[in-house]
């Protein structure tokens, strides 16, 4: 899906509604902007409360909250977690 957006005053860019709908973006959401060579990559930013309900209770009994968060962020990024208990 290729879309065109115009850069306005103060560097503001309005994302086309099709893009916002596809990514589930709404006013106030955060996005991460990466620059690679001559490209901008815009990704929806995950917040801690976005993870609500994504953790299975049976797997969390012996893990700290920090460990659980780290694992969930790795899953969101598509990464692999290192071994450990």
N, C-alpha and C positions, 0 to 999 in steps of 0.2 A: 504494500500500500504506500504509494508516494503521494504526499500532500505538499502544497506550497503555503507558506505563511510569510507575512510581511513584518519586517522589523519596524517598530514604531518609535516614538519619542522615548528617550531614556532607555532604549534597548529592549523594550517590552515586545514580546512575541505572543500573539493569540494563537493557541492551538486549535485547529479545525475541530468542529464538534464530532466528526466521525472518529478522529484520533482519541479524543477525550472519552467517548463512549466505549471504544474498543479496549482502552486501558482502565476504564472505571474511574477516571479522574473527575473530581469535582472541586469547586472553589475551596481554597484552603489546604488542599492536598500538597504534599511536598514531592518534588521530582529531583533526581540527581542528574547533573549534566556532566558528561565526559567529553573531552576533546581528544580525538585521535587523528593525527595528520591534519587533513583539511575537513574533517567531519565532526559534527556535534551528535552525541548520542544522549537522548533524554530517556530516563528510566523512572518508573514510579518508585518512590522511596517507601520502604516498609517501616512502620513504627511499631513499637512494642505492643500496643493494644490491637494492632492488626492481626497479631498472632493468636488472639483470644479464641479458644476452642480448637486450636490445631494440635494440641499436645495430648497424647493419650495418657490417662491417669495411671494405668498399670505399669508403664515404662518409667515413671518419674519418681517412684518411691525412694530410690537410693541416689538420686542426683540432686545437686544444688540448683537453685534457680538460675544462677549464672551459667552452669553447664547446659541446662535446658535451652536457655536463650541462645547460647553460642551454636548449639546444634540446629536450632530452628533457623537462625540466620544463614548457616551454611546450606541448609536445604533450599532456602529461598534463592541463594546465589547459585545453586547447582553444584556446589563443591562437595568434597568428601571430607568427613571428619576423621581425625586421627584416632587410633584405638585408645581405650582407657575405660575405667569403670566408674 
